[in-house]
Amino acid sequence: MPSGPLAVVGLTGKVQVACKRFVNVSPSKQPARLFKTATEAHARLATQAKP
């Protein structure tokens, strides 16, 4: 199944660990990044190419 870039928003260590685990076990090679705010995440996703 095609998928686009992944943006995770959070500041805690638990969010960071969960994001890394998801990326590591996912068969997808989608770009993924952790952001501090939803505004940053939305701005980054707006610059990414659609799948």
Sequence and secondary structure as in RCSB ss.txt:
>XXXX:A:sequence
MPSGPLAVVGLTGKVQVACKRFVNVSPSKQPARLFKTATEAHARLATQAKP
>XXXX:A:secstr
     EEEE  SHHHHHHHHHHHHH S    EEEESSHHHHHHHHHHS   
